């Protein structure tokens, strides 16, 4: 089984990937074959809310957005001043053999190729531009992702995922459903909520030192967080055409949880759902 087949078996790709096809020959640069297979199966999107692929097609590409990031780094590097040469041990594309970004991370690090030699032999370099830390991994892009997702990759730059999924970019509405506490313990309320929305996929969570928590999960089309970390609330993101279903389902679930709705607002604090 190839690394791409293993990745697909571990994290199913979207049925209709976004920005997955285009004129590869017209890019002006030959890219690794495994990356082409990765783009054709997954397209634009993000693994585990952490690693966002930059395909060569669409509004946010590796030769557009990715090169713009590198241009900013090059300008900062070339200003001199207090910059330590060791902060930039590799050239930056399009400099010969330079780093070329093929994925970004939500917490800052970038995944790059070191474009030296034949494209199918380019190693992956994980780079945190905030700390100037680098890790070279002699793996292709697909092998790197499969090793990271399976827990076989040791990295101090890219955190290990708590759960495994891939999300294509799409338009979503966001609602913040703020709740009274209720009499049931948190774990029981979470169980009731997940059962009301079943089937759901666990997407990890955190337990903070002060005893508050966040639990992330998803349905086929909704993304949810149930938490007490920033007040007792359910955060839900859903396609705009599913607003009525989201409203009815969430309000029924809240009643089963033994809580009452205090307010429902969007990301700007405007009231929603008549609440």
Buried (B, 14 or more C-beta within 10 A) or exposed (E): EEBBEBBBEEBEBBEEBBBBEBEBEEBEEEBBEBBBBBBBBBBBBBBBBBBBBBBBBBEBBBBBBBBEBBEEBBEBBEEEEEEEEEBBEBBBBBEEEBBBBBBBBEEEBBBBBBBBEEBEEBBBBBBBBEEEEBBBBEBBBBBBBBBBBEEEBEBEBBBEBBBBBBBBBEEBBBBBBBBEEBEBEBEEBBEBBBEBBEEBBEBBBEEEEEEBBBBBBBBEBBBBBBBBBEEBBBBBBBBEEBBEEBBEBBBEBBEEBBBEBEBBBEEEEEEBBEB
